[in-house]
Amino acid sequence: MSATIHIAGPAQLGGLYQTCERCGFVLQDYTGSTPMVVEGEDPTIASWPEGGRIGVIGNATYTLPDDRPLDDDETECRPTS
């Protein structure tokens, strides 16, 4: 299985929603649910750093350093036009 690399756009709706700047792929969407937070914990929702390279493979996601070349099993997403 190969990974697709996306570029994180700005977090929207207080971090509940975030898409790829290049192709519009949804990287994070909590708009239809209420994220659970343990009582006493910070309720701030984490989001991907804007402009960061995000690898998606199945349900797994990870960040890539800007200067790291892509592996053989990684491809960049295609821009929508």
VEXDREN-2710 file (C-alpha; in Angstrom, 1 decimal):
% VEXDREN-2710
k/r/px/py/pz
1/MET/0.0/0.0/0.0
2/SER/1.4/3.4/-0.9
3/ALA/1.1/6.7/0.9
4/THR/-0.2/9.9/-0.6
5/ILE/1.5/13.2/0.5
6/HIS/-0.8/16.2/1.1
7/ILE/-0.1/19.8/2.1
8/ALA/-2.0/20.9/5.2
9/GLY/-4.2/24.0/4.7
10/PRO/-5.3/26.3/7.5
11/ALA/-7.3/24.7/10.3
12/GLN/-10.9/25.9/10.1
13/LEU/-13.8/26.1/12.6
14/GLY/-11.4/26.2/15.6
15/GLY/-9.4/23.2/14.4
16/LEU/-12.5/21.0/13.7
17/TYR/-11.9/20.9/10.0
18/GLN/-8.7/20.9/7.8
19/THR/-8.1/20.0/4.2
20/CYS/-5.1/19.7/1.8
21/GLU/-4.2/23.0/0.1
22/ARG/-3.4/21.3/-3.2
23/CYS/-6.2/18.8/-3.8
24/GLY/-8.9/19.5/-1.1
25/PHE/-8.5/16.0/0.6
26/VAL/-10.1/16.2/4.1
27/LEU/-7.3/15.7/6.6
28/GLN/-9.4/16.3/9.7
29/ASP/-13.2/16.6/10.2
30/TYR/-14.8/16.7/13.6
31/THR/-17.7/18.9/12.5
32/GLY/-20.3/16.1/12.8
33/SER/-19.2/14.9/16.2
34/THR/-18.1/16.1/19.6
35/PRO/-14.5/15.3/20.4
36/MET/-14.2/13.6/23.8
37/VAL/-11.8/15.2/26.3
38/VAL/-10.9/13.7/29.7
39/GLU/-12.1/16.0/32.5
40/GLY/-9.3/18.4/33.5
41/GLU/-7.4/17.9/30.2
42/ASP/-6.8/20.7/27.7
43/PRO/-9.8/20.7/25.3
44/THR/-7.8/22.3/22.4
45/ILE/-8.1/20.2/19.3
46/ALA/-4.8/19.5/17.6
47/SER/-4.4/20.2/13.9
48/TRP/-1.7/19.7/11.3
49/PRO/0.8/22.5/11.0
50/GLU/-0.3/24.8/8.1
51/GLY/1.8/24.1/5.0
52/GLY/3.2/20.9/6.5
53/ARG/3.6/17.7/4.4
54/ILE/1.2/15.1/5.7
55/GLY/1.4/11.4/4.6
56/VAL/-1.8/9.4/4.4
57/ILE/-1.9/5.6/4.1
58/GLY/-5.2/4.0/4.9
59/ASN/-6.3/5.4/8.2
60/ALA/-2.8/6.3/9.3
61/THR/-1.4/9.8/9.0
62/TYR/2.1/11.2/9.7
63/THR/4.2/14.3/9.1
64/LEU/7.2/14.5/6.8
65/PRO/10.1/17.0/7.2
66/ASP/10.1/19.5/4.3
67/ASP/13.6/18.5/3.2
68/ARG/13.0/14.7/3.2
69/PRO/12.7/13.1/-0.3
70/LEU/9.8/10.9/-0.9
71/ASP/10.2/7.1/-0.5
72/ASP/9.4/4.7/-3.4
73/ASP/6.0/4.0/-1.8
74/GLU/5.0/7.7/-1.4
75/THR/3.4/9.9/-4.1
76/GLU/2.3/13.6/-4.0
77/CYS/-1.4/14.3/-4.4
78/ARG/-2.6/15.8/-7.7
79/PRO/-3.9/19.4/-7.7
80/THR/-7.5/19.9/-8.6
81/SER/-8.3/22.3/-11.3
END
